[in-house]
Amino acid sequence: MSFDQSRQTPDARVERTTAEEIGRATIAAVVDDFYGRIQHHPTLAGPFGIVHDWPAHKAKMTHFWWLSLGGRPYLDYRYEVMPKHAAVGVTAALVDDWLALFETVVHAHVEAPALADAWLFRARRMGDSLRLVEAYYRRKRERGDTPSLAHRAL
């Protein structure tokens, strides 16, 4: 079946992604502010101490959120969120702290409540996944089956 251009009207609107609605500049501002705060956070600074190149990390995280919110890729990078976070010992409590800080920063930068909510919904689902991964690796350690993921860096 081919596309029938005769059905298009001059008023046809292209649906924009959440990423496009928020904008790459705002996503970058959130990422910059968030990771700036993380470096001084009482519980999050430690686990993120393995980051040695903050500008590169922020660039990757801006791209990650751009993709997560529906934007088209502009970097060639493969994200391995779960193994990388498991390798640094992320706990459910750290995920809670991360989400609380992230919510504060998103609300400070994203003016439209619906867009902030859409972004935070995605962040919370990732938090849920990280909690599951943490529980999985904790159970493995309790059984004496220690996974070797320490070679992976953020």
Residue frames as a rotation matrix with the C-alpha (Angstrom) as fourth column:
MET 1
0.588 0.809 0.000 0.00
0.809 -0.588 0.000 0.00
0.000 0.000 -1.000 0.00
SER 2
-0.462 -0.773 0.434 1.43
0.763 -0.596 -0.249 3.38
0.452 0.216 0.865 -0.92
PHE 3
-0.504 0.196 -0.841 0.98
0.559 -0.668 -0.491 6.73
-0.658 -0.718 0.227 0.76
ASP 4
0.078 0.641 0.764 -1.84
0.964 -0.245 0.108 8.79
0.256 0.727 -0.637 -0.77
GLN 5
-0.824 -0.490 -0.283 -0.69
0.547 -0.820 -0.171 12.42
-0.148 -0.296 0.944 -0.82
SER 6
-0.558 0.673 0.486 -4.10
0.096 -0.529 0.843 13.53
0.824 0.517 0.230 -2.10
ARG 7
0.389 0.724 -0.570 -5.49
0.663 0.210 0.719 12.92
0.640 -0.657 -0.398 1.40
GLN 8
-0.449 -0.586 -0.675 -3.13
0.879 -0.425 -0.216 15.44
-0.160 -0.690 0.706 2.96
THR 9
0.714 0.637 0.291 -4.57
0.658 -0.753 0.033 18.85
0.241 0.168 -0.956 3.65
PRO 10
0.061 -0.715 0.697 -2.62
0.137 -0.685 -0.715 22.09
0.989 0.139 0.056 3.93
ASP 11
0.364 0.156 0.918 -3.60
-0.787 -0.477 0.392 22.17
0.499 -0.865 -0.051 7.63
ALA 12
0.753 -0.053 -0.656 -2.23
0.221 0.959 0.176 18.71
0.620 -0.278 0.734 8.36
ARG 13
0.515 -0.553 0.655 -0.22
-0.837 -0.490 0.245 18.88
0.185 -0.674 -0.715 11.56
VAL 14
0.047 -0.609 -0.792 2.71
-0.022 0.792 -0.610 16.67
0.999 0.046 0.024 12.32
GLU 15
0.952 0.293 -0.093 2.56
0.060 0.120 0.991 15.34
0.302 -0.949 0.096 15.85
ARG 16
0.138 -0.931 0.337 5.57
-0.602 -0.349 -0.718 16.43
0.786 -0.104 -0.609 17.85
THR 17
0.081 -0.217 -0.973 7.35
0.553 0.822 -0.137 14.22
0.829 -0.527 0.187 20.34
THR 18
0.892 0.153 -0.424 7.69
0.451 -0.341 0.825 15.09
-0.019 -0.927 -0.374 24.01
ALA 19
-0.042 -0.987 -0.155 11.38
0.858 -0.115 0.500 15.72
-0.511 -0.112 0.852 23.31
GLU 20
-0.521 -0.132 0.843 10.53
0.713 -0.610 0.345 18.23
0.469 0.781 0.412 20.60
GLU 21
0.539 0.793 0.283 7.90
0.432 -0.549 0.715 19.90
0.723 -0.263 -0.639 22.78
ILE 22
0.759 -0.343 -0.554 10.36
0.511 -0.213 0.833 20.31
-0.403 -0.915 0.014 25.64
GLY 23
0.886 -0.464 -0.002 13.24
-0.319 -0.607 -0.728 21.17
0.337 0.646 -0.685 23.32
ARG 24
0.480 -0.780 -0.400 16.83
0.619 0.625 -0.475 20.03
0.621 -0.019 0.783 23.27
ALA 25
-0.322 -0.617 0.718 18.06
-0.098 -0.732 -0.674 23.21
0.942 -0.287 0.175 24.94
THR 26
0.295 0.501 0.813 15.75
-0.876 -0.199 0.440 22.68
0.383 -0.842 0.380 27.91
ILE 27
0.953 -0.019 -0.301 16.68
0.090 0.970 0.224 19.01
0.288 -0.241 0.927 28.17
ALA 28
0.081 -0.997 -0.009 20.36
0.532 0.051 -0.845 20.04
0.843 0.063 0.534 28.17
ALA 29
-0.242 -0.122 0.963 19.66
-0.547 -0.802 -0.239 22.67
0.802 -0.584 0.127 30.87
VAL 30
0.763 0.548 0.341 17.91
-0.605 0.424 0.674 20.08
0.225 -0.721 0.656 33.06
VAL 31
0.765 -0.528 -0.368 20.77
0.475 0.849 -0.229 17.61
0.434 0.000 0.901 32.61
ASP 32
-0.166 -0.884 0.437 23.40
0.236 -0.466 -0.853 20.28
0.957 -0.039 0.286 33.35
ASP 33
-0.016 0.250 0.968 21.62
-0.805 -0.577 0.136 21.53
0.593 -0.777 0.211 36.47
PHE 34
0.887 0.463 0.000 20.81
-0.389 0.744 0.543 18.04
0.251 -0.482 0.839 37.70
TYR 35
0.604 -0.711 -0.358 24.33
0.633 0.702 -0.327 16.65
0.484 -0.029 0.875 37.40
GLY 36
-0.245 -0.617 0.748 25.75
-0.108 -0.749 -0.653 19.87
0.963 -0.241 0.117 38.81
ARG 37
0.291 0.464 0.836 23.63
-0.885 -0.202 0.420 19.30
0.364 -0.862 0.352 41.91
ILE 38
0.928 0.068 -0.366 24.48
0.003 0.981 0.192 15.58
0.372 -0.179 0.911 42.05
GLN 39
0.113 -0.989 -0.095 28.18
0.313 0.126 -0.941 16.37
0.943 0.077 0.324 42.44
HIS 40
-0.711 -0.339 0.616 27.39
-0.391 -0.537 -0.747 18.01
0.584 -0.772 0.249 45.81
HIS 41
0.349 0.937 0.018 24.47
-0.610 0.213 0.763 15.84
0.711 -0.277 0.646 46.93
PRO 42
0.010 -0.382 0.924 24.91
-0.985 0.155 0.075 14.10
-0.172 -0.911 -0.374 50.31
THR 43
0.231 0.106 0.967 23.97
-0.246 0.968 -0.048 10.62
-0.941 -0.227 0.250 49.06
LEU 44
0.920 0.253 0.299 24.36
0.203 0.347 -0.916 10.79
-0.336 0.903 0.267 45.28
ALA 45
0.618 -0.739 -0.269 27.80
-0.786 -0.581 -0.211 12.38
0.000 0.342 -0.940 44.96
GLY 46
-0.064 -0.688 0.723 29.54
-0.615 0.598 0.514 9.16
-0.786 -0.411 -0.461 46.06
PRO 47
0.244 0.188 0.951 28.14
0.421 0.863 -0.279 6.78
-0.874 0.469 0.131 43.45
PHE 48
0.949 0.142 0.282 28.60
0.315 -0.373 -0.873 9.40
-0.019 0.917 -0.399 40.74
GLY 49
0.549 -0.818 -0.174 32.21
-0.470 -0.474 0.745 9.92
-0.692 -0.327 -0.644 41.79
ILE 50
-0.011 -0.548 0.836 33.22
0.496 0.723 0.481 7.46
-0.868 0.420 0.264 39.08
VAL 51
0.807 0.282 0.518 32.33
0.590 -0.381 -0.712 10.02
-0.003 0.880 -0.474 36.43
HIS 52
-0.058 -0.940 -0.336 35.63
0.750 -0.263 0.607 11.56
-0.659 -0.217 0.720 35.32
ASP 53
-0.950 -0.205 0.234 34.47
0.311 -0.646 0.697 13.63
0.008 0.735 0.678 32.36
TRP 54
-0.387 0.859 -0.335 31.37
0.388 -0.177 -0.904 15.54
-0.836 -0.480 -0.265 33.39
PRO 55
-0.271 0.324 -0.906 30.92
-0.737 -0.676 -0.022 17.44
-0.620 0.662 0.422 30.09
ALA 56
-0.784 -0.039 -0.620 30.98
-0.498 0.634 0.591 14.15
0.370 0.772 -0.516 28.14
HIS 57
-0.848 0.504 -0.163 28.63
0.511 0.698 -0.501 12.49
-0.139 -0.508 -0.850 30.65
LYS 58
-0.305 0.752 -0.584 26.20
-0.021 -0.619 -0.785 15.41
-0.952 -0.227 0.205 30.44
ALA 59
-0.471 0.094 -0.877 26.30
-0.860 -0.268 0.433 15.30
-0.195 0.959 0.207 26.63
LYS 60
-0.905 0.124 -0.408 25.45
-0.023 0.941 0.337 11.57
0.426 0.315 -0.848 26.68
MET 61
-0.677 0.671 -0.303 22.69
0.594 0.253 -0.764 12.08
-0.436 -0.697 -0.570 29.25
THR 62
-0.356 0.539 -0.763 21.19
-0.526 -0.791 -0.313 14.91
-0.772 0.290 0.565 27.21
HIS 63
-0.595 0.088 -0.799 21.10
-0.739 0.333 0.586 12.58
0.317 0.939 -0.133 24.22
PHE 64
-0.935 0.242 -0.260 19.74
0.313 0.908 -0.280 9.75
0.168 -0.343 -0.924 26.38
TRP 65
-0.468 0.805 -0.365 16.82
0.290 -0.251 -0.924 11.87
-0.835 -0.538 -0.116 27.61
TRP 66
-0.399 0.290 -0.870 16.23
-0.812 -0.552 0.189 13.26
-0.426 0.781 0.456 24.11
LEU 67
-0.760 0.075 -0.646 15.87
-0.365 0.772 0.520 9.67
0.538 0.631 -0.560 22.84
SER 68
-0.877 0.397 -0.271 13.84
0.473 0.613 -0.632 8.53
-0.085 -0.683 -0.726 25.87
LEU 69
-0.320 0.767 -0.555 11.36
0.043 -0.574 -0.818 11.31
-0.946 -0.286 0.150 25.22
GLY 70
0.510 0.648 0.566 10.93
0.474 0.337 -0.813 10.40
-0.718 0.683 -0.135 21.57
GLY 71
0.519 -0.375 -0.768 13.62
-0.635 -0.771 -0.053 12.45
-0.572 0.515 -0.638 19.81
ARG 72
0.956 -0.248 -0.156 15.64
0.024 0.596 -0.802 11.16
0.292 0.764 0.576 16.89
PRO 73
0.558 -0.807 -0.192 19.23
0.665 0.297 0.685 10.05
-0.496 -0.510 0.703 17.59
TYR 74
0.929 -0.365 0.059 21.98
-0.248 -0.734 -0.632 12.54
0.274 0.573 -0.773 16.91
LEU 75
-0.035 -0.939 0.341 24.81
-0.983 0.094 0.157 10.60
-0.180 -0.330 -0.927 18.61
ASP 76
0.349 0.045 -0.936 25.99
-0.373 0.923 -0.095 7.07
0.860 0.382 0.339 17.95
TYR 77
-0.668 -0.508 0.544 26.00
-0.684 0.130 -0.718 5.62
0.294 -0.852 -0.434 21.46
ARG 78
-0.064 0.603 -0.795 24.60
0.084 0.797 0.598 2.42
0.994 -0.029 -0.101 22.97
TYR 79
-0.161 0.094 0.983 23.11
-0.884 -0.456 -0.101 2.97
0.438 -0.885 0.156 26.41
GLU 80
-0.219 0.041 -0.975 23.37
0.280 0.960 -0.022 0.20
0.935 -0.278 -0.222 29.01
VAL 81
0.053 0.311 0.949 21.46
-0.637 -0.721 0.272 1.77
0.769 -0.619 0.160 31.86
MET 82
0.889 0.443 0.113 20.84
-0.358 0.522 0.774 -1.24
0.284 -0.729 0.623 34.05
PRO 83
0.591 -0.710 -0.384 24.30
0.708 0.684 -0.177 -2.88
0.388 -0.167 0.906 34.04
LYS 84
-0.268 -0.744 0.612 26.05
0.278 -0.668 -0.690 0.45
0.922 -0.015 0.386 34.57
HIS 85
0.114 0.374 0.920 23.91
-0.737 -0.590 0.331 1.36
0.666 -0.716 0.209 37.55
ALA 86
0.964 0.185 -0.191 24.15
-0.039 0.808 0.588 -2.13
0.263 -0.559 0.786 39.03
ALA 87
0.294 -0.943 -0.156 27.94
0.631 0.314 -0.710 -1.91
0.718 0.110 0.687 38.76
VAL 88
-0.511 -0.504 0.697 28.10
-0.114 -0.764 -0.636 1.14
0.852 -0.404 0.333 41.03
GLY 89
-0.790 0.160 -0.592 25.82
0.584 0.488 -0.648 -0.34
0.185 -0.858 -0.479 43.65
VAL 90
-0.653 0.645 0.397 22.68
-0.519 -0.763 0.386 1.70
0.552 0.046 0.833 43.11
THR 91
-0.883 0.412 -0.223 20.14
0.448 0.601 -0.663 0.96
-0.139 -0.685 -0.715 45.84
ALA 92
-0.014 0.968 0.252 16.42
0.900 -0.098 0.425 1.63
0.436 0.233 -0.869 46.06
ALA 93
0.443 0.127 -0.887 17.17
0.689 -0.682 0.246 4.45
-0.573 -0.720 -0.390 48.53
LEU 94
-0.597 -0.714 -0.366 19.56
0.243 -0.596 0.766 6.07
-0.765 0.368 0.529 46.04
VAL 95
-0.674 0.453 0.584 16.94
0.664 0.023 0.748 5.77
0.325 0.891 -0.316 43.31
ASP 96
0.396 0.852 -0.341 14.48
0.916 -0.344 0.206 7.57
0.058 -0.394 -0.917 45.60
ASP 97
0.121 -0.448 -0.886 17.01
0.396 -0.797 0.457 10.35
-0.910 -0.406 0.081 46.23
TRP 98
-0.849 -0.453 0.270 17.77
0.383 -0.178 0.906 10.55
-0.362 0.873 0.325 42.50
LEU 99
-0.303 0.824 0.478 14.09
0.844 0.000 0.536 10.86
0.441 0.566 -0.696 41.61
ALA 100
0.499 0.479 -0.722 13.42
0.788 -0.598 0.149 13.49
-0.360 -0.643 -0.676 44.29
LEU 101
-0.262 -0.682 -0.683 16.27
0.179 -0.730 0.660 15.63
-0.948 0.051 0.313 43.00
PHE 102
-0.874 -0.070 0.481 15.33
0.478 0.061 0.876 15.01
-0.091 0.996 -0.020 39.37
GLU 103
0.094 0.988 0.127 11.71
0.978 -0.115 0.175 16.06
0.188 0.107 -0.976 40.01
THR 104
0.382 -0.025 -0.924 12.90
0.489 -0.843 0.225 19.31
-0.784 -0.538 -0.310 41.61
VAL 105
-0.598 -0.730 -0.331 15.15
0.063 -0.455 0.888 20.11
-0.799 0.510 0.318 38.66
VAL 106
-0.682 0.412 0.604 12.61
0.719 0.227 0.657 19.18
0.133 0.882 -0.451 35.97
HIS 107
0.387 0.902 -0.191 9.96
0.922 -0.385 0.047 21.38
-0.031 -0.195 -0.980 37.61
ALA 108
0.152 -0.408 -0.900 12.47
0.302 -0.848 0.435 24.25
-0.941 -0.338 -0.006 37.80
HIS 109
-0.743 -0.603 -0.290 13.12
-0.111 -0.316 0.942 24.13
-0.660 0.732 0.168 34.03
VAL 110
-0.835 0.490 0.251 10.01
0.454 0.355 0.818 22.75
0.312 0.796 -0.518 32.31
GLU 111
-0.890 0.449 0.083 7.22
-0.445 -0.813 -0.375 25.30
-0.101 -0.371 0.923 32.50
ALA 112
-0.099 0.903 -0.418 4.38
-0.808 0.172 0.564 23.23
0.581 0.394 0.712 31.03
PRO 113
-0.116 0.073 0.991 3.09
-0.873 0.468 -0.137 20.86
-0.473 -0.881 0.010 33.75
ALA 114
0.858 0.496 0.135 1.97
-0.371 0.779 -0.505 18.24
-0.356 0.383 0.852 31.20
LEU 115
0.594 -0.714 -0.370 5.45
-0.309 0.222 -0.925 18.08
0.742 0.664 -0.089 29.69
ALA 116
-0.337 -0.681 0.650 7.14
-0.888 0.001 -0.459 17.90
0.313 -0.732 -0.605 33.09
ASP 117
0.238 0.526 0.816 4.73
-0.752 0.632 -0.188 15.12
-0.615 -0.569 0.546 34.07
ALA 118
0.949 0.094 -0.301 5.45
-0.288 0.651 -0.703 13.20
0.130 0.754 0.644 30.86
TRP 119
0.111 -0.986 -0.125 9.19
-0.496 0.054 -0.866 13.39
0.861 0.158 -0.483 31.50
LEU 120
-0.412 -0.262 0.873 8.83
-0.911 0.111 -0.397 12.45
0.007 -0.959 -0.285 35.15
PHE 121
0.693 0.666 0.276 6.58
-0.633 0.746 -0.209 9.52
-0.345 -0.030 0.938 34.27
ARG 122
0.726 -0.498 -0.473 9.42
-0.155 0.552 -0.819 8.15
0.670 0.668 0.324 32.14
ALA 123
-0.274 -0.876 0.396 11.97
-0.633 -0.145 -0.761 8.82
0.724 -0.459 -0.515 34.90
ARG 124
0.001 0.352 0.936 9.81
-0.952 0.288 -0.108 7.03
-0.308 -0.891 0.335 37.48
ARG 125
0.941 0.315 -0.120 9.48
-0.337 0.871 -0.358 3.97
-0.009 0.378 0.926 35.21
MET 126
0.271 -0.922 -0.276 13.27
-0.192 0.229 -0.954 3.90
0.943 0.312 -0.115 34.90
GLY 127
-0.356 -0.342 0.869 13.49
-0.888 -0.166 -0.429 4.18
0.291 -0.925 -0.245 38.67
ASP 128
0.584 0.637 0.503 11.16
-0.734 0.680 -0.009 1.19
-0.347 -0.364 0.864 38.98
SER 129
0.859 -0.307 -0.411 13.42
-0.078 0.713 -0.697 -0.78
0.507 0.630 0.588 36.63
LEU 130
-0.135 -0.963 0.233 16.54
-0.453 -0.149 -0.879 0.19
0.881 -0.224 -0.416 38.58
ARG 131
-0.041 0.197 0.980 14.89
-0.990 0.124 -0.066 -0.97
-0.135 -0.972 0.190 41.82
LEU 132
0.911 0.405 0.075 14.15
-0.383 0.900 -0.210 -4.35
-0.153 0.163 0.975 40.21
VAL 133
0.509 -0.808 -0.298 17.73
-0.052 0.317 -0.947 -4.69
0.859 0.497 0.119 38.99
GLU 134
-0.283 -0.603 0.746 19.04
-0.793 -0.290 -0.536 -3.75
0.540 -0.743 -0.396 42.44
ALA 135
0.358 0.495 0.792 16.82
-0.855 0.514 0.065 -6.39
-0.375 -0.700 0.607 44.08
TYR 136
0.951 -0.022 -0.309 17.96
-0.162 0.813 -0.559 -9.00
0.263 0.581 0.770 41.54
TYR 137
0.134 -0.987 -0.085 21.67
-0.120 0.069 -0.990 -8.37
0.984 0.143 -0.109 42.18
ARG 138
-0.171 -0.131 0.977 21.13
-0.961 -0.196 -0.195 -8.14
0.217 -0.972 -0.093 45.95
ARG 139
0.754 0.511 0.414 19.53
-0.583 0.810 0.062 -11.61
-0.304 -0.288 0.908 45.90
LYS 140
0.757 -0.547 -0.357 22.42
0.045 0.589 -0.807 -12.95
0.652 0.595 0.470 43.81
ARG 141
-0.211 -0.866 0.453 24.94
-0.519 -0.293 -0.803 -11.56
0.828 -0.405 -0.388 46.32
GLU 142
0.126 0.340 0.932 22.96
-0.985 0.154 0.078 -13.04
-0.117 -0.928 0.355 49.23
ARG 143
0.962 0.238 0.136 23.23
-0.213 0.961 -0.176 -16.47
-0.173 0.141 0.975 47.54
GLY 144
0.261 -0.951 0.165 26.96
0.030 0.179 0.983 -15.97
-0.965 -0.252 0.075 47.05
ASP 145
0.143 -0.149 0.978 26.71
0.964 0.247 -0.103 -15.49
-0.226 0.957 0.179 43.28
THR 146
0.143 -0.169 -0.975 28.48
0.202 -0.960 0.196 -12.15
-0.969 -0.225 -0.103 42.91
PRO 147
0.784 0.165 0.599 28.00
0.612 -0.040 -0.790 -10.64
-0.106 0.985 -0.133 39.44
SER 148
-0.235 -0.926 -0.295 31.04
0.693 -0.372 0.617 -8.99
-0.681 -0.059 0.730 37.92
LEU 149
0.562 0.456 0.690 29.92
0.802 -0.505 -0.320 -5.68
0.202 0.733 -0.649 36.48
ALA 150
0.558 -0.336 -0.759 32.50
0.409 -0.684 0.603 -3.43
-0.722 -0.647 -0.244 38.15
HIS 151
-0.480 -0.807 0.344 34.39
0.701 -0.117 0.703 -2.94
-0.527 0.579 0.622 34.88
ARG 152
-0.038 0.550 0.834 31.59
0.872 -0.389 0.296 -0.78
0.487 0.739 -0.465 33.48
ALA 153
-0.772 -0.249 -0.585 31.71
0.516 -0.782 -0.349 2.96
-0.371 -0.571 0.732 34.12
LEU 154
0.307 0.917 -0.256 29.01
0.604 -0.396 -0.692 5.60
-0.735 0.058 -0.675 33.85
